[in-house]
Amino acid sequence: MPGMSGGSTSGGSNMPSFPGSGSRNAPSGRGGFGGGELTSEQRKILDYAVEHAPHARIKLAVEGGAMAASSFILGSDETVIGMGGFTSSDNAPSVDQLKEWTKSGELRYVLGSDTNSGGRPGMTGSADYSKQRSDWIADNCTKVPASAYGGTSSNTSSGSAMGFGARADVLYDCAAK
């Protein structure tokens, strides 16, 4: 590419490649640290959310921050958000925002954990925001059986849809009651 130095071109394109970039074969089972492709389990979850909430502005909210949501964001054209910012510790969205989004129909589905622990294992301090969201989701949303979207009954460890820790991933339906 004119004006670019360093790096090489990849796949016959004129786009430079950089160390660690552009690998479609990178592992993506830990919530998306790979090449932006959805796993089979992630695709089933997202397809279910899109099919059952076609008019929702946000198709899926994912507990665990931007890293947990990255495959959903990069591997689809749907609006998916990572709750908690980059590290899952920000108050974004807040519980008040979740209440408003679910009440108005802007958001219906949340991919969370099967516990009310909030955030990722070992996080402290600002993980209180994550716990507040997780508690609200557990109290106000309904677990969707994995069989409803063609998933497995328990998605744990590195093969899970979110991929953090040994908690089970759960799809929650937060349709306004």
Summary of the structure (lengths in Angstrom):
residues: 177
radius of gyration: 17.3
end to end distance: 55.3
largest distance: 57.6
contacts: 553
relative contact order: 0.17
helix: 31%
strand: 15%
